[in-house]
């Protein structure tokens, strides 16, 4: 388990640490669970990615699925808020508005609900089940859930009474 293995290191030392981790995993035929907020490190080191928000796994998939087919609004927000050094045109970084949830009093529904620009009423009250997009890609988001319309309608009906 490598928990933030490159935080606060200069670029040269960071590269050496990552190369050492790669070398050891190849030599030992092992895997590494890497915990990091640095998506550059994730892109260069990880083939399988789990995105967590507010203590919950909100999306998981292969590196290709997460970086090119993200489905959860938090994952999409993360990707919009990082610099792409390979981009031909400089893009404006888009911060995720709002604050993380209070983990001492977490929301009943999706932990990202108060920061999500796509949130529905059902998001506030119920955490969605996982929606499977492929054998390796899934997310917990009402926007993609097959019962989203039905759940949203029940929420509206419940609050209308």
ZALO-575756 format. One record per atom (N, C-alpha, C): atom name; z, x, y. Coordinates in Angstrom, 2 decimals, decimal comma. Layout:
(site 'CA' (Z X Y));
...
//
This chain:
(site 'N' (0,00 0,86 -1,17));
(site 'CA' (0,00 0,00 0,00));
(site 'C' (0,00 0,90 1,22));
(site 'N' (-0,96 0,68 2,11));
(site 'CA' (-1,05 1,45 3,35));
(site 'C' (-0,86 0,48 4,51));
(site 'N' (0,30 0,55 5,15));
(site 'CA' (0,65 -0,36 6,24));
(site 'C' (0,40 0,34 7,57));
(site 'N' (-0,66 -0,07 8,27));
(site 'CA' (-1,06 0,52 9,55));
(site 'C' (-1,13 2,05 9,45));
(site 'N' (-1,92 2,59 8,51));
(site 'CA' (-1,91 4,03 8,27));
(site 'C' (-2,48 4,87 9,41));
(site 'N' (-3,19 4,26 10,34));
(site 'CA' (-3,81 5,06 11,41));
(site 'C' (-3,33 4,67 12,81));
(site 'N' (-2,36 3,79 12,90));
(site 'CA' (-1,87 3,37 14,21));
(site 'C' (-1,30 4,57 14,97));
(site 'N' (-1,68 4,67 16,23));
(site 'CA' (-1,20 5,69 17,16));
(site 'C' (-1,69 7,10 16,83));
(site 'N' (-2,69 7,22 15,98));
(site 'CA' (-3,25 8,54 15,69));
(site 'C' (-4,51 8,75 16,51));
(site 'N' (-4,77 10,00 16,89));
(site 'CA' (-6,03 10,25 17,59));
(site 'C' (-7,18 10,11 16,61));
(site 'N' (-8,39 10,01 17,13));
(site 'CA' (-9,57 9,71 16,32));
(site 'C' (-9,80 10,73 15,21));
(site 'N' (-9,57 12,00 15,50));
(site 'CA' (-9,79 13,05 14,50));
(site 'C' (-8,82 12,91 13,33));
(site 'N' (-7,55 12,74 13,64));
(site 'CA' (-6,53 12,59 12,58));
(site 'C' (-6,75 11,28 11,83));
(site 'N' (-7,12 10,22 12,55));
(site 'CA' (-7,40 8,94 11,91));
(site 'C' (-8,51 9,10 10,86));
(site 'N' (-9,58 9,77 11,22));
(site 'CA' (-10,69 9,99 10,29));
(site 'C' (-10,23 10,79 9,07));
(site 'N' (-9,37 11,78 9,28));
(site 'CA' (-8,87 12,59 8,17));
(site 'C' (-8,01 11,76 7,22));
(site 'N' (-7,16 10,90 7,78));
(site 'CA' (-6,29 10,04 6,96));
(site 'C' (-7,14 9,08 6,14));
(site 'N' (-8,13 8,47 6,77));
(site 'CA' (-9,00 7,52 6,05));
(site 'C' (-9,81 8,22 4,96));
(site 'N' (-10,28 9,42 5,25));
(site 'CA' (-11,03 10,18 4,24));
(site 'C' (-10,13 10,55 3,06));
(site 'N' (-8,88 10,90 3,35));
(site 'CA' (-7,93 11,22 2,28));
(site 'C' (-7,67 9,99 1,41));
(site 'N' (-7,49 8,84 2,03));
(site 'CA' (-7,27 7,60 1,26));
(site 'C' (-8,48 7,30 0,37));
(site 'N' (-9,68 7,41 0,94));
(site 'CA' (-10,91 7,18 0,14));
(site 'C' (-10,98 8,16 -1,03));
(site 'N' (-10,73 9,42 -0,76));
(site 'CA' (-10,81 10,46 -1,79));
(site 'C' (-9,80 10,20 -2,91));
(site 'N' (-8,56 9,86 -2,55));
(site 'CA' (-7,54 9,61 -3,56));
(site 'C' (-7,86 8,38 -4,41));
(site 'N' (-8,36 7,33 -3,79));
(site 'CA' (-8,68 6,12 -4,57));
(site 'C' (-9,82 6,41 -5,55));
(site 'N' (-10,79 7,23 -5,13));
(site 'CA' (-11,89 7,58 -6,03));
(site 'C' (-11,40 8,48 -7,17));
(site 'N' (-10,60 9,48 -6,84));
(site 'CA' (-10,09 10,41 -7,85));
(site 'C' (-9,20 9,71 -8,87));
(site 'N' (-8,37 8,79 -8,39));
(site 'CA' (-7,41 8,12 -9,26));
(site 'C' (-7,94 6,83 -9,86));
(site 'N' (-9,12 6,41 -9,41));
(site 'CA' (-9,67 5,15 -9,90));
(site 'C' (-8,79 3,97 -9,55));
(site 'N' (-8,22 4,01 -8,36));
(site 'CA' (-7,27 2,97 -7,94));
(site 'C' (-7,77 2,23 -6,71));
(site 'N' (-6,99 1,28 -6,30));
(site 'CA' (-7,29 0,49 -5,10));
(site 'C' (-6,17 0,68 -4,09));
(site 'N' (-6,43 0,26 -2,87));
(site 'CA' (-5,43 0,32 -1,81));
(site 'C' (-5,35 -1,06 -1,17));
(site 'N' (-4,14 -1,52 -0,97));
(site 'CA' (-3,93 -2,70 -0,13));
(site 'C' (-3,66 -2,16 1,26));
(site 'N' (-4,56 -2,45 2,18));
(site 'CA' (-4,45 -1,92 3,53));
(site 'C' (-4,04 -3,05 4,47));
(site 'N' (-2,94 -2,84 5,18));
(site 'CA' (-2,46 -3,80 6,16));
(site 'C' (-2,75 -3,20 7,52));
(site 'N' (-3,60 -3,87 8,30));
(site 'CA' (-3,97 -3,32 9,60));
(site 'C' (-4,52 -4,40 10,51));
(site 'N' (-4,41 -4,15 11,79));
(site 'CA' (-5,04 -5,03 12,79));
(site 'C' (-6,34 -4,40 13,29));
(site 'N' (-6,65 -3,21 12,83));
(site 'CA' (-7,81 -2,46 13,30));
(site 'C' (-9,04 -2,83 12,47));
(site 'N' (-9,89 -3,70 13,02));
(site 'CA' (-11,05 -4,16 12,27));
(site 'C' (-12,08 -3,05 12,04));
(site 'N' (-12,06 -2,01 12,84));
(site 'CA' (-12,92 -0,86 12,60));
(site 'C' (-12,53 -0,16 11,30));
(site 'N' (-11,23 -0,01 11,09));
(site 'CA' (-10,73 0,56 9,84));
(site 'C' (-11,07 -0,36 8,68));
(site 'N' (-10,89 -1,66 8,87));
(site 'CA' (-11,22 -2,63 7,82));
(site 'C' (-12,69 -2,50 7,43));
(site 'N' (-13,56 -2,44 8,42));
(site 'CA' (-15,00 -2,37 8,16));
(site 'C' (-15,37 -1,11 7,37));
(site 'N' (-14,70 -0,01 7,66));
(site 'CA' (-15,07 1,24 6,99));
(site 'C' (-14,38 1,45 5,64));
(site 'N' (-13,31 0,71 5,39));
(site 'CA' (-12,50 0,99 4,20));
(site 'C' (-12,43 -0,14 3,16));
(site 'N' (-12,66 -1,36 3,58));
(site 'CA' (-12,34 -2,50 2,71));
(site 'C' (-13,57 -3,24 2,21));
(site 'N' (-13,54 -3,60 0,94));
(site 'CA' (-14,63 -4,40 0,38));
(site 'C' (-14,21 -5,86 0,23));
(site 'N' (-12,92 -6,11 0,15));
(site 'CA' (-12,36 -7,46 0,05));
(site 'C' (-11,33 -7,61 1,16));
(site 'N' (-11,41 -8,70 1,94));
(site 'CA' (-10,59 -8,84 3,13));
(site 'C' (-9,87 -10,19 3,12));
(site 'N' (-8,58 -10,16 3,45));
(site 'CA' (-7,80 -11,37 3,66));
(site 'C' (-7,37 -11,38 5,12));
(site 'N' (-7,63 -12,46 5,81));
(site 'CA' (-7,24 -12,61 7,21));
(site 'C' (-6,00 -13,50 7,25));
(site 'N' (-4,95 -12,99 7,88));
(site 'CA' (-3,71 -13,76 7,99));
(site 'C' (-3,44 -14,12 9,44));
(site 'N' (-2,85 -15,30 9,61));
(site 'CA' (-2,41 -15,72 10,94));
(site 'C' (-1,14 -16,54 10,76));
(site 'N' (-0,12 -16,21 11,50));
(site 'CA' (1,13 -16,96 11,43));
(site 'C' (1,73 -16,98 10,04));
(site 'N' (1,56 -15,88 9,30));
(site 'CA' (2,14 -15,78 7,98));
(site 'C' (1,35 -16,47 6,87));
(site 'N' (0,18 -17,00 7,19));
(site 'CA' (-0,65 -17,71 6,20));
(site 'C' (-2,00 -17,01 6,07));
(site 'N' (-2,53 -17,00 4,85));
(site 'CA' (-3,90 -16,52 4,67));
(site 'C' (-4,82 -17,65 5,12));
(site 'N' (-5,63 -17,39 6,15));
(site 'CA' (-6,52 -18,43 6,67));
(site 'C' (-7,96 -18,25 6,20));
(site 'N' (-8,31 -17,03 5,79));
(site 'CA' (-9,66 -16,80 5,27));
(site 'C' (-9,65 -15,55 4,40));
(site 'N' (-10,49 -15,56 3,38));
(site 'CA' (-10,67 -14,36 2,57));
(site 'C' (-12,09 -14,31 2,05));
(site 'N' (-12,57 -13,08 1,91));
(site 'CA' (-13,93 -12,90 1,41));
(site 'C' (-14,29 -11,44 1,33));
(site 'N' (-15,54 -11,19 0,98));
(site 'CA' (-16,04 -9,82 0,96));
(site 'C' (-16,18 -9,34 2,40));
(site 'N' (-16,36 -8,05 2,56));
(site 'CA' (-16,56 -7,52 3,91));
(site 'C' (-17,77 -8,17 4,58));
(site 'N' (-18,84 -8,37 3,84));
(site 'CA' (-20,06 -9,01 4,39));
(site 'C' (-19,75 -10,44 4,83));
(site 'N' (-19,03 -11,19 4,00));
(site 'CA' (-18,73 -12,58 4,31));
(site 'C' (-17,83 -12,69 5,54));
(site 'N' (-16,83 -11,84 5,63));
(site 'CA' (-15,92 -11,91 6,77));
(site 'C' (-16,61 -11,47 8,06));
(site 'N' (-17,34 -10,37 8,02));
(site 'CA' (-17,94 -9,86 9,25));
(site 'C' (-19,20 -10,59 9,67));
(site 'N' (-19,92 -11,22 8,74));
(site 'CA' (-21,19 -11,86 9,10));
(site 'C' (-21,25 -13,36 8,86));
(site 'N' (-20,26 -13,92 8,15));
(site 'CA' (-20,26 -15,36 7,88));
(site 'C' (-18,86 -15,95 8,05));
(site 'N' (-18,10 -15,46 9,00));
(site 'CA' (-16,73 -15,93 9,21));
(site 'C' (-16,73 -17,44 9,42));
(site 'N' (-15,72 -18,11 8,88));
(site 'CA' (-15,63 -19,57 8,98));
(site 'C' (-14,40 -20,05 9,73));
(site 'N' (-13,27 -19,36 9,59));
(site 'CA' (-12,06 -19,83 10,26));
(site 'C' (-12,11 -19,46 11,74));
(site 'N' (-11,71 -20,36 12,63));
(site 'CA' (-11,75 -20,06 14,07));
(site 'C' (-10,98 -18,79 14,46));
(site 'N' (-9,88 -18,49 13,78));
(site 'CA' (-9,15 -17,27 14,10));
(site 'C' (-9,98 -16,03 13,75));
(site 'N' (-10,61 -16,03 12,58));
(site 'CA' (-11,45 -14,90 12,18));
(site 'C' (-12,59 -14,72 13,18));
(site 'N' (-13,21 -15,82 13,56));
(site 'CA' (-14,31 -15,77 14,55));
(site 'C' (-13,79 -15,21 15,86));
(site 'N' (-12,61 -15,65 16,29));
(site 'CA' (-12,01 -15,14 17,52));
(site 'C' (-11,71 -13,65 17,44));
(site 'N' (-11,20 -13,20 16,31));
(site 'CA' (-10,94 -11,77 16,12));
(site 'C' (-12,22 -10,96 16,29));
(site 'N' (-13,28 -11,42 15,65));
(site 'CA' (-14,54 -10,69 15,70));
(site 'C' (-15,13 -10,67 17,10));
(site 'N' (-14,92 -11,73 17,87));
(site 'CA' (-15,41 -11,77 19,26));
(site 'C' (-14,60 -10,89 20,19));
(site 'N' (-13,39 -10,55 19,78));
(site 'CA' (-12,51 -9,80 20,67));
(site 'C' (-12,53 -8,29 20,43));
(site 'N' (-13,43 -7,83 19,56));
(site 'CA' (-13,52 -6,38 19,32));
(site 'C' (-14,84 -5,84 19,84));
(site 'N' (-14,81 -4,59 20,21));
(site 'CA' (-15,99 -3,91 20,72));
(site 'C' (-16,89 -3,50 19,55));
(site 'N' (-18,18 -3,71 19,70));
(site 'CA' (-19,15 -3,27 18,70));
(site 'C' (-19,90 -2,06 19,26));
(site 'N' (-19,52 -0,86 18,86));
(site 'CA' (-20,15 0,34 19,42));
(site 'C' (-21,62 0,47 19,04));
(site 'N' (-22,08 -0,25 18,00));
(site 'CA' (-23,47 -0,17 17,56));
(site 'C' (-24,38 -1,18 18,26));
(site 'N' (-23,81 -2,05 19,08));
(site 'CA' (-24,62 -3,09 19,72));
(site 'C' (-25,59 -2,46 20,73));
(site 'N' (-26,81 -2,99 20,77));
(site 'CA' (-27,81 -2,50 21,72));
(site 'C' (-27,44 -2,86 23,16));
(site 'N' (-26,87 -4,03 23,31));
(site 'CA' (-26,48 -4,53 24,63));
(site 'C' (-24,96 -4,69 24,64));
(site 'N' (-24,32 -4,22 25,73));
(site 'CA' (-22,88 -4,37 25,84));
(site 'C' (-22,54 -5,85 25,90));
(site 'N' (-21,57 -6,26 25,09));
(site 'CA' (-21,15 -7,65 25,06));
(site 'C' (-19,78 -7,76 25,68));
(site 'N' (-19,55 -8,89 26,36));
(site 'CA' (-18,24 -9,14 26,92));
(site 'C' (-17,28 -9,49 25,79));
(site 'N' (-16,12 -8,86 25,79));
(site 'CA' (-15,11 -9,17 24,78));
(site 'C' (-14,43 -10,48 25,17));
(site 'N' (-14,24 -11,34 24,21));
(site 'CA' (-13,66 -12,65 24,48));
(site 'C' (-12,26 -12,70 23,87));
(site 'N' (-11,22 -12,70 24,71));
(site 'CA' (-9,86 -12,76 24,16));
(site 'C' (-9,57 -14,14 23,58));
(site 'N' (-8,63 -14,20 22,66));
(site 'CA' (-8,18 -15,48 22,11));
(site 'C' (-7,09 -15,99 23,04));
(site 'N' (-7,29 -17,14 23,67));
(site 'CA' (-6,29 -17,64 24,61));
(site 'C' (-5,01 -18,11 23,89));
(site 'N' (-3,93 -18,20 24,65));
(site 'CA' (-2,69 -18,74 24,11));
(site 'C' (-1,82 -17,68 23,46));
(site 'N' (-0,76 -18,16 22,84));
(site 'CA' (0,22 -17,28 22,21));
(site 'C' (0,37 -17,62 20,73));
(site 'N' (0,76 -16,63 19,93));
(site 'CA' (1,01 -16,91 18,51));
(site 'C' (2,13 -17,93 18,34));
(site 'N' (2,19 -18,59 17,18));
(site 'CA' (3,24 -19,59 16,97));
(site 'C' (4,62 -18,95 16,82));
(site 'N' (5,64 -19,75 17,07));
(site 'CA' (7,01 -19,33 16,85));
(site 'C' (7,26 -19,38 15,34));
(site 'N' (7,41 -18,25 14,71));
(site 'CA' (7,57 -18,21 13,26));
(site 'C' (8,95 -18,68 12,80));
(site 'N' (9,89 -18,83 13,75));
(site 'CA' (11,19 -19,41 13,41));
(site 'C' (11,09 -20,93 13,34));
(site 'N' (10,08 -21,48 14,01));
(site 'CA' (9,83 -22,92 14,00));
(site 'C' (8,32 -23,12 13,88));
(site 'N' (7,73 -22,79 12,72));
(site 'CA' (6,27 -22,83 12,59));
(site 'C' (5,73 -24,26 12,64));
(site 'N' (4,48 -24,40 13,05));
(site 'CA' (3,88 -25,74 13,07));
(site 'C' (3,73 -26,28 11,65));
(site 'N' (3,72 -27,61 11,53));
(site 'CA' (3,58 -28,25 10,22));
(site 'C' (2,18 -28,04 9,66));
(site 'N' (1,19 -27,95 10,53));
(site 'CA' (-0,19 -27,81 10,10));
(site 'C' (-0,67 -26,38 10,18));
(site 'N' (-1,87 -26,22 10,66));
(site 'CA' (-2,48 -24,90 10,78));
(site 'C' (-1,73 -24,07 11,82));
(site 'N' (-1,36 -22,84 11,51));
(site 'CA' (-0,64 -22,02 12,48));
(site 'C' (-1,48 -21,66 13,71));
(site 'N' (-2,79 -21,81 13,63));
(site 'CA' (-3,68 -21,46 14,75));
(site 'C' (-3,97 -22,66 15,66));
(site 'N' (-3,43 -23,83 15,35));
(site 'CA' (-3,81 -25,07 16,02));
(site 'C' (-3,70 -25,01 17,54));
(site 'N' (-2,66 -24,43 18,09));
(site 'CA' (-2,47 -24,42 19,54));
(site 'C' (-3,41 -23,46 20,28));
(site 'N' (-4,09 -22,60 19,56));
(site 'CA' (-5,03 -21,66 20,18));
(site 'C' (-6,48 -21,97 19,83));
(site 'N' (-6,69 -22,98 19,00));
(site 'CA' (-8,02 -23,27 18,46));
(site 'C' (-8,78 -24,23 19,36));
(site 'N' (-10,00 -23,85 19,74));
(site 'CA' (-10,82 -24,72 20,58));
(site 'C' (-11,51 -25,82 19,78));
(site 'N' (-11,34 -25,81 18,46));
(site 'CA' (-11,94 -26,85 17,60));
(site 'C' (-10,89 -27,73 16,94));
(site 'N' (-9,64 -27,60 17,33));
(site 'CA' (-8,55 -28,30 16,65));
(site 'C' (-8,69 -29,82 16,74));
(site 'N' (-8,36 -30,46 15,63));
(site 'CA' (-8,30 -31,91 15,55));
(site 'C' (-6,84 -32,29 15,36));
(site 'N' (-6,52 -33,55 15,52));
(site 'CA' (-5,15 -34,00 15,36));
(site 'C' (-4,59 -33,65 13,98));
(site 'N' (-5,40 -33,78 12,95));
(site 'CA' (-4,96 -33,47 11,59));
(site 'C' (-4,53 -32,00 11,47));
(site 'N' (-5,11 -31,12 12,25));
(site 'CA' (-4,77 -29,70 12,20));
(site 'C' (-3,31 -29,47 12,57));
(site 'N' (-2,81 -30,26 13,50));
(site 'CA' (-1,43 -30,12 13,97));
(site 'C' (-0,42 -30,58 12,91));
(site 'N' (-0,82 -31,54 12,10));
(site 'CA' (0,13 -32,18 11,19));
(site 'C' (0,04 -31,74 9,73));
(site 'N' (-1,11 -31,24 9,31));
(site 'CA' (-1,29 -30,89 7,90));
(site 'C' (-2,10 -29,62 7,75));
(site 'N' (-1,58 -28,71 6,94));
(site 'CA' (-2,33 -27,50 6,61));
(site 'C' (-3,41 -27,89 5,61));
(site 'N' (-4,66 -27,54 5,86));
(site 'CA' (-5,71 -27,94 4,91));
(site 'C' (-5,64 -27,13 3,62));
(site 'N' (-6,15 -27,74 2,55));
(site 'CA' (-6,34 -26,99 1,32));
(site 'C' (-7,46 -25,99 1,57));
(site 'N' (-7,61 -25,08 0,66));
(site 'CA' (-8,66 -24,07 0,76));
(site 'C' (-10,02 -24,72 0,52));
(site 'N' (-11,00 -24,37 1,35));
(site 'CA' (-12,39 -24,76 1,14));
(site 'C' (-13,12 -23,54 0,60));
(site 'N' (-13,79 -23,70 -0,52));
(site 'CA' (-14,49 -22,60 -1,18));
(site 'C' (-15,96 -22,61 -0,75));
(site 'N' (-16,42 -21,50 -0,21));
(site 'CA' (-17,82 -21,36 0,22));
(site 'C' (-18,65 -20,61 -0,81));
(site 'N' (-18,01 -19,70 -1,52));
(site 'CA' (-18,68 -18,95 -2,59));
(site 'C' (-17,60 -18,50 -3,56));
(site 'N' (-18,01 -17,80 -4,58));
(site 'CA' (-17,07 -17,29 -5,57));
(site 'C' (-16,01 -16,39 -4,93));
(site 'N' (-16,36 -15,75 -3,82));
(site 'CA' (-15,45 -14,79 -3,19));
(site 'C' (-15,00 -15,19 -1,79));
(site 'N' (-15,57 -16,24 -1,21));
(site 'CA' (-15,30 -16,59 0,19));
(site 'C' (-14,65 -17,96 0,28));
(site 'N' (-13,50 -18,00 0,96));
(site 'CA' (-12,82 -19,27 1,17));
(site 'C' (-12,01 -19,23 2,46));
(site 'N' (-11,73 -20,41 3,01));
(site 'CA' (-10,95 -20,51 4,24));
(site 'C' (-10,14 -21,80 4,23));
(site 'N' (-9,05 -21,79 4,97));
(site 'CA' (-8,22 -22,97 5,15));
(site 'C' (-8,44 -23,48 6,57));
(site 'N' (-9,38 -24,42 6,72));
(site 'CA' (-9,70 -24,96 8,03));
(site 'C' (-10,23 -26,38 7,85));
(site 'N' (-9,68 -27,33 8,60));
(site 'CA' (-10,13 -28,71 8,50));
(site 'C' (-11,59 -28,86 8,92));
(site 'N' (-12,09 -27,98 9,77));
(site 'CA' (-13,49 -28,08 10,21));
(site 'C' (-14,47 -28,03 9,04));
(site 'N' (-14,09 -27,35 7,99));
(site 'CA' (-14,99 -27,15 6,84));
(site 'C' (-14,55 -27,92 5,60));
(site 'N' (-13,40 -28,55 5,66));
(site 'CA' (-12,85 -29,23 4,49));
(site 'C' (-13,65 -30,48 4,16));
(site 'N' (-13,96 -30,72 2,88));
(site 'CA' (-14,76 -31,89 2,52));
(site 'C' (-14,10 -33,22 2,88));
(site 'N' (-12,78 -33,25 3,02));
(site 'CA' (-12,08 -34,49 3,38));
(site 'C' (-11,72 -34,54 4,86));
(site 'N' (-12,33 -33,69 5,68));
(site 'CA' (-11,97 -33,61 7,10));
(site 'C' (-12,14 -34,94 7,81));
(site 'N' (-13,26 -35,59 7,66));
(site 'CA' (-13,50 -36,86 8,37));
(site 'C' (-12,50 -37,91 7,93));
(site 'N' (-12,23 -37,98 6,64));
(site 'CA' (-11,28 -38,95 6,11));
(site 'C' (-9,86 -38,64 6,62));
(site 'N' (-9,46 -37,38 6,60));
(site 'CA' (-8,13 -36,99 7,07));
(site 'C' (-7,99 -37,25 8,56));
(site 'N' (-9,02 -36,93 9,33));
(site 'CA' (-8,99 -37,16 10,77));
(site 'C' (-8,88 -38,65 11,06));
(site 'N' (-9,60 -39,48 10,32));
(site 'CA' (-9,55 -40,92 10,52));
(site 'C' (-8,16 -41,47 10,22));
(site 'N' (-7,53 -41,00 9,13));
(site 'CA' (-6,18 -41,43 8,80));
(site 'C' (-5,21 -41,07 9,91));
(site 'N' (-5,36 -39,87 10,47));
(site 'CA' (-4,48 -39,43 11,55));
(site 'C' (-4,65 -40,33 12,77));
(site 'N' (-5,88 -40,65 13,12));
(site 'CA' (-6,15 -41,50 14,28));
(site 'C' (-5,57 -42,89 14,04));
(site 'N' (-5,78 -43,45 12,85));
(site 'CA' (-5,26 -44,77 12,51));
(site 'C' (-3,74 -44,78 12,55));
(site 'N' (-3,12 -43,73 12,02));
(site 'CA' (-1,67 -43,64 11,98));
(site 'C' (-1,09 -43,61 13,40));
(site 'N' (-1,72 -42,86 14,30));
(site 'CA' (-1,21 -42,74 15,67));
(site 'C' (-1,58 -43,94 16,53));
(site 'N' (-2,55 -44,72 16,12));
(site 'CA' (-2,94 -45,91 16,88));
(site 'C' (-1,95 -47,04 16,65));
(site 'N' (-1,24 -47,03 15,53));
(site 'CA' (-0,29 -48,12 15,21));
(site 'C' (1,02 -47,95 15,92));
//
